[in-house]
Amino acid sequence: MNNIYSFIALLAIFILGCTPNVFEEDKVTKRIDSLDLNIFSKSGDKKYSITSPSSIYDSINDKFELKKTTINIFNSGETKYIINSDESTLSDNNKLIVLKGNVKLKTIKQDDDNLYADKFIWNIDETNYLLSGNVRYENKNVILTSGKAKMGQDNIIEFFDPVKYIIKDDNNESKYETNSENAYYDIDNKSLSFRAKDKRVRSKIYF
């Protein structure tokens, strides 16, 4: 009989010892369905919004892990870019966004202007977007590809060496194709410029 009482006492201690770990794990992560998050500037302007059908929030690291992400980036109250990806993370007090897998950035004011990459990094406090892995920009005039690119708030995309570009004709077919070192595409002015390591070698094309 004493052995039975001893076993029950040990079992109770074991259960009590495990319970805090279970509760602590529930506090660490929280699953969220249909996330719709809006981030505002200190002046009250909407900076960006994020939607995801499935996400997990890590309270210890203050990080969201999201699936099938859609991000709207705003400028003066209007949507400037729409970005889609297979997955993403939002961290650093909602100031760092990293998107991965089939990343697609679409400009709103320019028709059929799309920017693709495997990975997209945006530090909210900075004005540049960094893209890497199979970077491709395409519209009705040109296709540019590289392994890495950077885009600023001025709507100028810098493609890093080596850069491959294709100029399209009026029928939206490839007219000619060539390679270059760093290339710069101005989305607003529809101009493409090149700079070689020799700074004396420059060129610009307008569409």
C-alpha positions in Angstrom: 0.0 0.0 0.0 2.9 2.4 0.8 4.3 1.7 -2.6 1.0 2.7 -4.2 0.9 6.0 -2.3 4.5 6.7 -3.2 3.8 6.1 -6.9 0.8 8.4 -6.8 2.8 11.1 -5.1 5.6 10.8 -7.7 3.1 10.9 -10.6 1.5 14.2 -9.2 5.0 15.8 -8.9 5.7 14.8 -12.6 2.5 16.2 -13.8 2.9 19.5 -12.0 6.5 19.8 -13.2 5.4 19.4 -16.9 2.4 21.7 -16.8 4.3 25.0 -16.8 6.2 24.0 -19.9 2.9 23.4 -21.8 1.5 26.8 -20.8 4.8 28.5 -21.6 4.8 27.0 -25.1 1.3 28.4 -25.6 2.5 31.8 -24.6 5.4 31.7 -27.0 3.6 31.1 -30.3 0.1 31.9 -31.5 -1.5 30.8 -34.7 -3.5 33.5 -36.5 -5.9 32.9 -39.4 -6.8 35.7 -41.9 -4.2 38.2 -40.6 -5.0 41.8 -41.7 -2.3 44.2 -40.3 -2.0 47.9 -40.9 1.1 49.9 -40.0 1.0 53.6 -39.6 3.7 56.3 -39.3 4.1 58.6 -36.3 2.1 61.2 -38.1 -0.8 58.8 -38.6 -0.2 58.1 -42.3 -0.7 54.5 -43.4 2.8 53.1 -44.4 1.9 49.6 -45.4 -0.6 46.8 -44.9 -0.1 43.0 -44.7 -2.6 40.2 -45.3 -2.1 36.5 -44.9 -4.5 33.6 -44.7 -2.2 31.8 -42.2 0.5 33.1 -39.9 2.3 32.4 -36.6 3.3 35.1 -34.1 6.5 34.4 -32.0 6.1 36.6 -28.8 9.6 36.0 -27.6 11.3 37.1 -30.8 8.4 39.5 -31.6 8.2 38.1 -35.1 5.4 37.1 -37.5 5.8 34.2 -39.9 3.3 34.5 -42.7 2.2 32.3 -45.6 0.9 33.6 -49.0 1.6 37.2 -48.1 0.2 40.3 -49.8 1.7 43.7 -48.9 0.4 47.1 -50.0 3.0 49.9 -49.7 1.4 53.4 -49.5 2.6 56.8 -50.5 0.5 59.9 -49.6 -2.5 57.7 -48.8 -2.4 55.8 -52.1 -1.1 52.4 -53.0 2.3 52.6 -54.7 3.3 48.9 -54.8 1.6 45.6 -54.3 4.0 42.7 -53.3 3.0 39.0 -53.2 5.1 36.1 -52.0 4.8 32.5 -50.9 6.0 33.3 -47.4 7.4 36.2 -45.3 8.6 37.3 -41.9 7.9 40.6 -40.1 10.2 41.4 -37.2 12.2 44.1 -35.4 9.1 45.8 -34.1 7.4 45.7 -37.5 10.3 47.4 -39.2 11.9 44.5 -41.1 10.1 42.6 -43.8 11.7 39.6 -45.6 9.7 37.9 -48.4 10.7 34.6 -50.0 9.4 32.4 -52.8 7.9 33.7 -56.1 8.2 37.4 -55.0 6.3 39.7 -57.3 6.2 43.5 -57.0 3.7 45.3 -59.1 3.7 49.1 -59.7 0.3 50.8 -59.6 0.8 53.9 -61.7 2.6 52.1 -64.5 0.7 49.4 -66.5 2.2 45.9 -66.8 5.3 46.8 -64.8 6.3 43.8 -62.7 9.5 43.0 -60.7 10.2 39.4 -59.7 12.8 37.8 -57.3 13.4 34.9 -55.1 13.9 37.1 -52.0 12.9 40.7 -51.1 14.2 42.6 -48.1 12.8 45.9 -46.8 14.0 47.7 -43.8 11.2 50.1 -43.1 13.4 52.9 -41.8 15.4 52.8 -45.0 14.2 53.9 -48.4 15.6 51.0 -50.5 14.3 47.6 -51.3 16.9 44.8 -51.9 16.1 41.9 -54.2 18.1 38.8 -54.9 17.9 35.5 -56.8 16.6 35.4 -60.3 15.7 39.1 -60.4 13.6 40.1 -63.4 11.9 43.3 -64.3 9.5 43.3 -67.3 7.1 45.7 -69.0 5.9 46.2 -72.6 9.3 47.8 -73.6 12.1 45.8 -71.9 13.1 42.8 -69.8 16.0 43.1 -67.5 17.5 40.2 -65.4 20.3 39.9 -62.9 21.2 38.1 -59.7 20.7 41.2 -57.5 18.9 44.6 -57.7 18.0 47.5 -55.5 15.0 49.9 -55.8 14.6 53.2 -54.1 11.6 55.4 -53.4 12.4 57.3 -56.6 11.3 54.4 -58.6 14.8 53.7 -60.0 15.9 50.1 -60.1 19.6 49.4 -60.0 20.6 46.0 -61.5 24.0 44.7 -60.5 26.6 43.3 -62.8 26.1 41.1 -64.8 22.9 42.4 -66.3 21.1 40.9 -69.3 18.5 43.0 -71.1 16.0 42.5 -73.9 14.4 45.3 -75.9 10.9 44.6 -77.2 9.4 45.7 -80.5 5.9 47.1 -81.1 4.5 43.5 -81.2 5.9 42.8 -77.7 8.5 40.4 -79.1 12.2 40.4 -78.5 14.0 42.9 -80.8 17.6 42.4 -79.6 19.3 41.1 -76.5 22.7 41.9 -74.9 24.6 42.0 -71.7 26.1 44.8 -69.7 27.4 45.9 -66.3 25.3 47.8 -63.8 22.0 49.0 -65.4 19.4 51.5 -64.1 15.8 51.6 -65.1 13.7 54.7 -64.3 10.1 53.4 -64.0 8.5 56.9 -64.1 10.5 58.2 -67.1 10.8 54.9 -68.9 14.5 55.2 -69.4 17.3 52.7 -69.2 20.9 53.7 -68.5 24.1 51.8 -68.2 27.4 52.5 -66.5 30.6 50.5 -66.9 33.5 50.3 -64.5 35.2 52.9 -66.8 33.0 55.9 -65.8 33.6 57.4 -69.2 31.4 54.7 -70.8 27.8 55.6 -70.3 24.6 55.2 -72.4 20.9 55.9 -71.9 17.8 54.6 -73.8 14.3 56.2 -73.7 11.2 54.3 -74.6 
